[in-house]
Amino acid sequence: MNELYKKEHFDITHGHSIYSPIAVGVSNLSSGIRGVPSIITNHSFLGNSILNPTYILLLQTSLRKIDGFIAVSNAVKKDLENILRGSLRNRPIYVVPNGIDTNFWRPVEDKEEWKSKMGLDGGIVITTTSRLTKRKRVNVIPKLAKEIIEKYRIEDIKFVIIGDGPEKRRIKELIKAYHIQDKVLMVGKQPREKVREYLWASDIYLSPAIYEAFGIAALEALSCGVPVVANNHGGISEIVRHGVTGLISEDDMELLENVLYLLNNIELVEKMGKNARKIVKEEFTWEKIAKEIVEIYKKTIETFEERPFILYALHQMLKGGIKNAGVFNL
């Protein structure tokens, strides 16, 4: 990478994820050795671990040469500020959401036709796309479905769970234990074209996750004109406008209440879906996001001040005083 930087003369380095050793390592090479400004986009939360104090110290140390940061949501920005604390100094953290291809993730005119094609006709379809891990909390869906069907007597409904992961077996067991195999369908991991087809057949998108840094799957649903019911935690609550493009919930009880509200006010589903599509096209297209990123590149380049690593600066001093010494070949 060092030889590549010497050869190509880059203007700026853009890394992705402060938790990626490669992204951080190359960014440090860029700013701390090659004199090329660098920024890193952070896409996720630190999470909870007894090792967090150690992780934070390592991150503060390894990120000290990065010239600026981009967070995909205000929630991620706050998390990054908590990690870097005083080591952030005056370095900026810009908030720029992920973009989406609105030409691919688009609505269809005849939802009922797609329900029939996907074998989901005969009621309301509620879809969730997620990796099946504990953190994503997809395991709450079978219980929620059971309550809606048995307690509230709403039977013309189907839940579709798209994805795979370590919680798959547990979720299947819950579906079987609640005797709702015909109402909650697990279709496994699907290619994006198939995910889009399921969204075309969907009336509501459900996101039970609490710690979601952004929520790209929810954004895909919104772009397809499907309103989202989600928990009010993390970045997903920043892309779903409560009462406009979906409903935001404070806990699982309210999550259930919000789903029931839409089921009992089905005219709102279509209205929210149209709002969702309109707002996504205004705020989350790659064309718009790319322009914001380019402006950040320009600001970073204009304000860049070289701060080489001390050892590298020392190396350069020694190199200037000793000629033809092969050991100094950086």
C-alpha positions as CSV (number, residue, x, y, z in Angstrom):
1,M,0.0,0.0,0.0
2,N,2.9,2.3,0.8
3,E,4.4,1.8,-2.7
4,L,0.9,2.3,-4.2
5,Y,0.5,5.6,-2.4
6,K,3.9,6.8,-3.6
7,K,3.0,5.8,-7.2
8,E,-0.6,7.1,-7.5
9,H,-0.5,10.4,-5.6
10,F,-4.0,10.2,-4.2
11,D,-5.9,13.3,-3.1
12,I,-7.8,11.8,-0.2
13,T,-8.4,8.4,1.5
14,H,-11.9,7.3,2.4
15,G,-12.0,4.3,4.8
16,H,-15.1,2.4,5.9
17,S,-15.6,1.3,9.5
18,I,-13.5,2.3,12.5
19,Y,-13.5,-1.4,13.4
20,S,-11.7,-2.5,10.2
21,P,-8.0,-2.9,10.8
22,I,-7.4,-2.5,7.0
23,A,-9.4,0.7,6.8
24,V,-7.7,2.2,9.8
25,G,-4.3,1.0,8.9
26,V,-4.4,2.4,5.4
27,S,-5.9,5.7,6.6
28,N,-3.0,6.0,9.1
29,L,-0.5,5.3,6.3
30,S,-2.3,8.0,4.3
31,S,-2.4,10.8,6.9
32,G,0.6,9.8,9.1
33,I,3.2,8.9,6.5
34,R,2.2,9.8,2.9
35,G,0.7,13.2,3.8
36,V,-2.7,12.5,2.2
37,P,-5.8,13.5,4.2
38,S,-8.1,10.7,5.3
39,I,-11.6,10.3,6.5
40,I,-13.5,7.2,7.8
41,T,-17.2,6.5,7.6
42,N,-18.5,4.7,10.7
43,H,-21.5,2.4,10.0
44,S,-22.1,0.7,13.3
45,F,-22.2,0.9,17.1
46,L,-19.5,-0.2,19.5
47,G,-21.9,-2.4,21.3
48,N,-21.8,-3.6,24.9
49,S,-18.9,-5.7,26.2
50,I,-16.8,-5.9,29.4
51,L,-13.8,-5.2,27.1
52,N,-15.2,-1.9,26.0
53,P,-12.7,0.2,28.0
54,T,-9.8,-1.6,26.2
55,Y,-11.5,-1.3,22.8
56,I,-12.1,2.4,23.4
57,L,-8.4,3.0,24.3
58,L,-7.3,1.1,21.2
59,L,-9.7,3.1,19.0
60,Q,-8.6,6.4,20.5
61,T,-5.0,5.6,19.8
62,S,-5.5,4.1,16.3
63,L,-7.7,6.9,15.1
64,R,-5.7,9.8,16.2
65,K,-4.3,10.6,12.7
66,I,-7.6,10.4,10.9
67,D,-8.6,13.9,9.7
68,G,-12.4,13.6,9.9
69,F,-15.3,11.2,10.3
70,I,-18.6,10.5,8.7
71,A,-21.4,8.8,10.7
72,V,-24.4,7.2,8.9
73,S,-26.8,8.6,11.6
74,N,-26.9,10.9,14.5
75,A,-27.0,7.9,16.8
76,V,-23.7,6.7,15.3
77,K,-22.3,10.2,15.7
78,K,-23.1,10.2,19.4
79,D,-21.6,6.7,19.8
80,L,-18.4,7.9,18.0
81,E,-18.2,11.0,20.2
82,N,-18.5,8.8,23.3
83,I,-15.7,6.6,22.0
84,L,-13.2,9.3,21.0
85,R,-14.1,11.8,23.8
86,G,-11.2,14.2,24.3
87,S,-9.1,12.5,21.6
88,L,-11.5,13.8,19.0
89,R,-10.1,17.3,19.5
90,N,-11.5,19.6,16.8
91,R,-11.9,17.0,14.1
92,P,-15.3,17.0,12.5
93,I,-17.9,14.3,12.5
94,Y,-20.3,14.7,9.6
95,V,-23.6,12.9,9.4
96,V,-24.4,11.5,6.0
97,P,-26.9,8.7,5.7
98,N,-26.5,5.7,3.4
99,G,-27.9,6.1,-0.1
100,I,-30.1,3.8,-2.0
101,D,-30.8,3.0,-5.7
102,T,-34.4,4.2,-6.0
103,N,-34.6,2.9,-9.5
104,F,-34.1,-0.6,-8.3
105,W,-36.0,-0.3,-5.0
106,R,-39.3,1.0,-6.4
107,P,-43.0,0.4,-5.8
108,V,-45.4,-1.6,-8.0
109,E,-48.9,-0.6,-9.1
110,D,-50.6,-3.9,-8.4
111,K,-49.6,-5.2,-5.0
112,E,-52.3,-7.9,-5.0
113,E,-50.8,-9.4,-8.2
114,W,-47.5,-9.8,-6.4
115,K,-49.1,-11.3,-3.4
116,S,-50.6,-13.9,-5.7
117,K,-47.2,-14.5,-7.4
118,M,-45.4,-15.0,-4.1
119,G,-48.1,-17.2,-2.7
120,L,-49.1,-14.6,-0.1
121,D,-52.6,-13.6,-1.2
122,G,-55.5,-13.5,1.1
123,G,-54.7,-10.8,3.6
124,I,-52.2,-8.3,5.0
125,V,-48.5,-9.2,4.5
126,I,-45.9,-8.0,7.1
127,T,-42.3,-8.5,6.2
128,T,-39.0,-8.4,8.0
129,T,-35.5,-8.7,6.3
130,S,-32.7,-9.3,8.8
131,R,-29.8,-11.4,9.8
132,L,-31.2,-13.7,12.4
133,T,-29.1,-12.8,15.4
134,K,-30.0,-12.0,19.0
135,R,-29.2,-8.3,18.4
136,K,-31.8,-8.1,15.6
137,R,-34.5,-9.5,17.9
138,V,-36.5,-11.2,15.1
139,N,-37.4,-13.8,17.8
140,V,-40.1,-11.4,19.1
141,I,-42.1,-11.7,15.8
142,P,-43.7,-15.2,16.5
143,K,-45.0,-14.0,19.9
144,L,-46.3,-10.8,18.4
145,A,-48.0,-12.7,15.6
146,K,-49.6,-15.1,18.1
147,E,-51.1,-12.2,20.0
148,I,-52.5,-10.5,16.9
149,I,-54.0,-13.8,15.7
150,E,-55.4,-15.2,18.9
151,K,-56.0,-12.2,21.2
152,Y,-57.1,-9.7,18.6
153,R,-58.7,-12.3,16.2
154,I,-57.0,-11.0,13.1
155,E,-56.4,-14.1,11.0
156,D,-56.2,-12.7,7.4
157,I,-52.5,-11.9,7.9
158,K,-49.1,-13.3,7.1
159,F,-45.6,-12.6,8.4
160,V,-42.6,-13.1,6.2
161,I,-39.1,-13.4,7.7
162,I,-36.3,-13.1,5.1
163,G,-32.8,-13.9,6.3
164,D,-30.5,-16.5,7.9
165,G,-28.3,-16.7,11.0
166,P,-27.7,-18.4,14.4
167,E,-31.2,-17.6,15.7
168,K,-32.9,-19.4,12.9
169,R,-33.6,-22.6,14.8
170,R,-34.9,-20.8,17.8
171,I,-37.3,-18.8,15.8
172,K,-38.5,-21.9,14.0
173,E,-39.1,-23.6,17.3
174,L,-41.2,-20.6,18.6
175,I,-43.3,-20.6,15.4
176,K,-44.0,-24.3,15.9
177,A,-44.7,-24.0,19.6
178,Y,-47.2,-21.2,19.0
179,H,-48.9,-23.3,16.2
180,I,-48.6,-20.4,13.6
181,Q,-46.6,-22.2,10.9
182,D,-49.2,-21.1,8.3
183,K,-49.0,-17.5,9.4
184,V,-45.3,-16.9,9.9
185,L,-43.1,-17.9,7.0
186,M,-39.3,-18.2,7.1
187,V,-38.0,-18.0,3.5
188,G,-34.3,-17.9,4.3
189,K,-31.7,-15.7,2.8
190,Q,-32.7,-14.3,-0.6
191,P,-31.0,-12.4,-3.4
192,R,-31.9,-8.7,-3.6
193,E,-34.2,-9.3,-6.6
194,K,-36.2,-11.7,-4.6
195,V,-36.2,-9.4,-1.5
196,R,-37.7,-6.7,-3.7
197,E,-40.4,-9.1,-4.9
198,Y,-41.4,-9.9,-1.3
199,L,-41.5,-6.1,-0.6
200,W,-43.7,-5.6,-3.6
201,A,-46.1,-8.1,-2.0
202,S,-45.9,-6.5,1.5
203,D,-48.2,-4.0,3.2
204,I,-46.0,-3.3,6.3
205,Y,-42.3,-3.7,7.1
206,L,-41.6,-4.6,10.7
207,S,-38.2,-3.9,12.4
208,P,-38.0,-5.2,16.0
209,A,-34.3,-4.4,16.4
210,I,-33.2,-2.0,19.2
211,Y,-29.6,-1.2,18.3
212,E,-29.7,-0.4,14.6
213,A,-27.0,1.9,13.4
214,F,-28.9,2.9,10.3
215,G,-31.5,0.4,8.9
216,I,-30.7,-0.1,5.2
217,A,-33.4,-2.9,4.9
218,A,-36.0,-0.5,6.3
219,L,-34.9,2.1,3.8
220,E,-35.3,-0.4,1.0
221,A,-38.9,-1.1,2.2
222,L,-39.7,2.7,2.3
223,S,-38.3,3.1,-1.2
224,C,-40.7,0.4,-2.4
225,G,-43.6,2.3,-0.8
226,V,-43.9,0.1,2.3
227,P,-44.4,1.9,5.6
228,V,-42.2,0.8,8.5
229,V,-43.1,0.0,12.1
230,A,-39.9,0.1,14.1
231,N,-38.4,0.6,17.6
232,N,-37.3,4.2,18.5
233,H,-33.7,3.3,19.1
234,G,-30.6,3.9,17.0
235,G,-30.5,5.2,13.4
236,I,-33.7,3.6,12.1
237,S,-35.8,6.1,13.9
238,E,-34.0,8.8,11.9
239,I,-35.2,7.5,8.5
240,V,-38.8,6.6,9.6
241,R,-41.0,9.7,10.2
242,H,-43.6,8.9,12.8
243,G,-47.1,9.2,11.5
244,V,-45.8,10.1,8.0
245,T,-43.8,7.1,6.6
246,G,-44.4,4.7,9.4
247,L,-44.7,4.4,13.2
248,I,-42.0,4.5,15.8
249,S,-42.3,2.4,19.0
250,E,-40.7,2.9,22.5
251,D,-40.9,-0.8,23.4
252,D,-42.3,-4.2,22.2
253,M,-45.8,-3.4,23.6
254,E,-46.0,-0.3,21.6
255,L,-44.6,-2.1,18.6
256,L,-47.6,-4.5,18.8
257,E,-49.9,-1.5,19.3
258,N,-48.6,0.3,16.2
259,V,-48.9,-2.8,14.0
260,L,-52.5,-3.2,15.3
261,Y,-53.2,0.5,14.6
262,L,-52.2,0.1,10.9
263,L,-54.1,-3.2,10.6
264,N,-57.2,-1.4,11.9
265,N,-56.6,1.7,9.7
266,I,-55.5,0.1,6.5
267,E,-56.2,3.3,4.5
268,L,-53.1,4.8,6.3
269,V,-50.9,2.1,4.9
270,E,-51.2,3.2,1.3
271,K,-50.9,6.9,2.3
272,M,-47.7,6.3,4.4
273,G,-46.3,4.2,1.6
274,K,-46.7,7.0,-0.9
275,N,-45.1,9.5,1.6
276,A,-42.2,7.0,2.1
277,R,-41.4,6.8,-1.6
278,K,-41.5,10.5,-2.0
279,I,-39.2,11.3,0.9
280,V,-36.7,8.5,0.0
281,K,-36.4,10.0,-3.5
282,E,-35.8,13.5,-2.0
283,E,-33.4,12.6,0.7
284,F,-31.7,9.2,0.2
285,T,-30.7,8.9,-3.5
286,W,-27.1,8.1,-4.2
287,E,-27.0,11.3,-6.4
288,K,-27.8,13.4,-3.3
289,I,-25.5,11.5,-1.0
290,A,-22.6,11.5,-3.4
291,K,-22.7,15.3,-3.7
292,E,-22.6,15.6,0.1
293,I,-19.6,13.2,0.3
294,V,-17.7,15.2,-2.4
295,E,-18.2,18.4,-0.4
296,I,-16.7,16.7,2.6
297,Y,-13.7,15.6,0.5
298,K,-13.2,19.2,-0.6
299,K,-13.4,20.5,3.0
300,T,-11.0,17.8,4.3
301,I,-8.5,18.5,1.6
302,E,-8.7,22.3,2.1
303,T,-8.2,22.2,5.9
304,F,-5.6,19.3,5.9
305,E,-2.5,19.9,8.0
306,E,0.3,17.4,7.9
307,R,0.9,15.7,11.2
308,P,3.2,12.8,10.5
309,F,3.9,10.1,13.0
310,I,6.8,11.0,15.3
311,L,8.8,7.9,14.3
312,Y,8.3,8.7,10.6
313,A,9.4,12.3,11.1
314,L,12.5,11.0,12.9
315,H,13.1,8.6,10.1
316,Q,12.9,11.4,7.5
317,M,15.4,13.4,9.5
318,L,17.8,10.5,9.6
319,K,17.2,9.7,6.0
320,G,18.1,13.2,5.1
321,G,21.4,12.9,6.9
322,I,22.4,9.4,5.7
323,K,22.6,8.7,2.1
324,N,22.6,5.3,0.3
325,A,21.5,3.5,3.5
326,G,19.2,0.8,2.2
327,V,17.4,0.5,5.6
328,F,15.8,3.8,5.0
329,N,13.7,2.9,2.0
330,L,10.2,4.2,2.9
